[in-house]
Amino acid sequence: MAEQAETLRRTPLSRDRVLRAAVTLADEAGIESLSMRNLAQDLGVVPMALYKHVANKDELLDGMIDMVVGEIDPPAPDTDWKRVTRERILSARKVLLRHPWAAIAIESRNEATPALLGHLNSMVGTLREGGFSTDLAHHVMHAMGSRMLGFSQELFDASRRAGRSGTTEPDPPAAFPAEAAAQFPHLAAIATAASHDDTSVVGQGCDDQFEFEFALDLLLDGIERLHQQGWTSSRPPR
């Protein structure tokens, strides 16, 4: 192991090696552990050596996101838009489960990275090739939102509200206080109506696999119905 580590340290530095090391660091220790100093230490170089390959931490994060998005399966050669879309979204979800920091990192960026744009462009292409109008495809992308990238933006997610960039183990569900349950009985009822698979949560919150696929299939079925009806967003003049 020591020889392998030494060999790795002697490997010439490149942008690809820097990004892969950064992804590994974030996977193992959380995105909050990512700094140019920590990354340089893992690579066995001085921090300044990294700036020959990434201009700053923002560029580093963008490159990491693109590397993760690059792991999503490409569209299958299939004419069934619904099956292709579902399979690619679930592929994206598997990728984010391997890299649980990526969802929050994606949300933190002000602009989409080239790989993200390429992924979304190909998703729109699948819809258009499936016979969707530009109008319907536009609204489908809005309805799908972050699900196109394998995660959903959950309500009441404390980690997102606080703007945290790191990932930790999901907190166990808190008991609904008796006083609150009396005031909000419907919320109290659904809070304990179903168990969540903690091992499949992307980031924190209630975004487990069952709920993700439930919402995804609900959307896809509704989108299919609109497509068959020739739906358009245009409205007759008043």
C-alpha positions in Angstrom: 0.0 0.0 0.0 2.8 2.4 0.9 4.4 1.8 -2.5 1.1 2.4 -4.3 0.6 5.6 -2.5 4.2 6.7 -3.3 3.7 5.8 -7.0 0.4 7.8 -7.0 2.2 10.8 -5.5 4.8 10.6 -8.3 2.2 10.5 -11.0 2.4 13.8 -13.0 -0.3 16.2 -11.9 -3.1 16.9 -14.5 -6.6 18.5 -14.4 -8.2 15.0 -14.6 -6.1 13.7 -11.6 -6.9 16.9 -9.6 -10.7 16.5 -10.2 -10.7 12.8 -9.5 -8.9 13.3 -6.2 -11.3 16.1 -5.3 -14.3 13.9 -6.0 -12.8 11.1 -3.9 -12.1 13.5 -1.0 -15.7 14.8 -1.1 -17.0 11.2 -1.3 -15.0 10.1 1.7 -15.1 13.1 4.0 -17.9 15.3 2.7 -17.8 18.4 0.6 -17.1 20.6 3.7 -13.7 18.9 3.9 -12.7 20.1 0.5 -10.1 22.8 0.4 -7.2 23.4 -1.9 -4.8 22.7 1.1 -6.5 19.4 1.9 -6.6 18.4 -1.7 -2.9 19.3 -2.2 -2.0 17.2 0.8 -3.8 14.2 -0.6 -2.0 14.6 -3.9 1.4 15.2 -2.3 1.9 18.6 -3.8 2.0 22.2 -2.6 -1.4 24.1 -2.9 0.0 26.4 -5.6 0.6 23.4 -7.9 -3.2 23.0 -8.1 -3.7 26.4 -9.6 -2.0 25.4 -12.8 -5.0 23.1 -13.4 -7.9 24.9 -11.7 -8.1 28.6 -11.3 -9.9 28.6 -8.0 -12.3 26.5 -5.9 -15.3 27.5 -7.9 -13.7 26.1 -11.0 -12.7 23.0 -9.0 -16.4 22.5 -8.0 -17.6 22.9 -11.5 -15.1 20.4 -12.8 -16.2 17.9 -10.0 -19.8 18.3 -11.0 -19.1 17.7 -14.6 -17.1 14.6 -13.7 -20.0 13.3 -11.7 -22.6 14.1 -14.4 -20.4 12.3 -16.8 -21.1 9.1 -15.0 -24.8 9.2 -15.9 -25.7 6.6 -18.6 -26.2 8.1 -22.1 -29.6 7.7 -23.7 -30.3 4.2 -24.9 -31.1 3.7 -28.7 -34.8 3.4 -28.0 -37.8 5.2 -29.5 -39.8 5.0 -26.3 -39.3 8.4 -24.8 -40.9 7.4 -21.5 -38.6 4.4 -20.9 -35.5 6.2 -21.9 -36.3 9.2 -19.7 -37.1 7.1 -16.7 -33.9 5.0 -17.1 -31.7 8.0 -17.4 -33.2 9.7 -14.4 -32.8 6.6 -12.3 -29.2 6.3 -13.6 -28.6 9.9 -12.5 -30.0 9.0 -9.1 -27.6 6.1 -8.7 -24.8 8.4 -9.5 -25.8 10.9 -6.8 -26.2 8.1 -4.3 -22.5 7.3 -5.0 -21.7 11.0 -4.6 -24.1 12.3 -1.9 -22.5 15.8 -1.8 -23.2 16.4 -5.5 -26.9 17.4 -5.2 -26.1 20.3 -2.9 -23.1 21.3 -4.9 -25.2 21.5 -8.1 -27.8 23.6 -6.3 -25.1 26.0 -5.0 -23.8 27.0 -8.5 -25.1 30.1 -10.1 -24.7 28.8 -13.6 -25.0 25.3 -15.1 -21.8 23.6 -16.0 -21.2 22.3 -19.6 -21.8 18.7 -18.6 -25.1 19.6 -16.9 -26.2 21.6 -20.0 -25.3 18.6 -22.2 -27.3 16.2 -20.0 -30.4 18.5 -20.0 -30.0 19.1 -23.7 -30.0 15.4 -24.4 -33.1 14.9 -22.1 -35.0 17.5 -24.2 -33.7 15.8 -27.3 -35.3 12.5 -26.1 -38.6 14.3 -25.7 -38.4 16.0 -29.1 -37.5 12.7 -30.8 -40.5 11.2 -29.0 -42.8 13.6 -30.8 -43.1 16.3 -28.2 -43.6 19.9 -29.3 -41.1 22.4 -28.1 -43.9 23.9 -26.0 -44.7 20.7 -24.1 -41.0 19.8 -23.7 -40.4 23.2 -22.1 -43.1 22.7 -19.5 -42.0 19.1 -18.9 -38.5 20.3 -18.0 -40.1 22.8 -15.5 -42.3 20.0 -14.0 -39.4 17.6 -13.6 -37.0 20.1 -12.2 -34.1 18.6 -10.3 -35.5 15.1 -10.9 -33.8 15.3 -14.3 -30.6 15.2 -12.3 -31.6 12.4 -9.9 -32.8 14.3 -6.8 -35.8 16.2 -5.6 -35.9 19.4 -3.6 -37.7 18.4 -0.4 -39.9 20.6 1.7 -38.6 21.5 5.2 -35.0 20.3 4.5 -33.0 22.0 7.2 -29.7 21.2 5.5 -30.7 23.1 2.4 -32.3 26.0 4.3 -29.1 26.5 6.2 -27.1 26.5 3.0 -24.9 23.7 4.2 -22.4 22.3 1.6 -21.4 19.3 3.5 -23.0 15.9 3.8 -23.6 14.0 7.0 -25.6 10.9 7.9 -29.3 11.8 7.8 -30.8 12.6 11.2 -33.4 10.2 12.5 -36.9 11.4 12.1 -37.9 13.6 15.1 -41.1 12.7 16.9 -44.0 15.1 16.1 -44.5 17.1 19.4 -47.9 16.5 21.0 -48.8 20.2 21.0 -48.0 20.5 17.3 -49.8 17.3 16.5 -53.0 18.7 18.1 -52.7 21.9 16.1 -51.6 20.2 12.8 -53.2 16.7 12.9 -53.0 16.0 9.2 -49.2 16.7 9.1 -48.8 14.6 12.3 -50.6 11.7 10.6 -48.5 11.7 7.4 -45.3 12.2 9.4 -45.5 8.6 10.6 -47.5 7.1 7.8 -44.5 5.5 6.0 -41.0 4.5 6.8 -38.1 5.9 4.9 -35.1 4.0 3.6 -32.2 5.9 5.2 -29.6 4.2 3.0 -31.1 5.7 -0.2 -31.5 9.3 0.8 -29.7 11.8 -1.4 -28.4 14.5 0.9 -30.9 14.9 3.8 -34.7 14.9 4.0 -37.3 12.4 3.0 -36.0 11.9 -0.5 -35.9 8.1 -0.5 -36.0 5.7 -3.4 -39.7 4.8 -3.1 -40.9 8.4 -2.9 -38.6 9.4 -5.7 -39.9 6.7 -8.1 -43.5 7.4 -7.0 -43.3 11.0 -7.9 -41.3 10.3 -11.1 -43.8 7.8 -12.4 -46.7 10.1 -11.5 -45.1 12.8 -13.6 -44.3 10.5 -16.5 -47.8 9.1 -16.6 -49.3 12.6 -16.6 -46.9 13.9 -19.2 -47.7 10.9 -21.4 -51.4 11.7 -21.2 -50.8 15.3 -22.2 -48.6 14.2 -25.1 -51.3 11.9 -26.4 -53.9 14.7 -26.1 -51.7 17.1 -28.1 -51.6 19.5 -25.2 -50.4 23.0 -25.7 -49.9 25.9 -23.3 -51.6 28.4 -25.7 -54.8 29.9 -24.5 -57.7 31.2 -26.7 -58.0 35.0 -26.6 -60.5 36.4 -24.1 
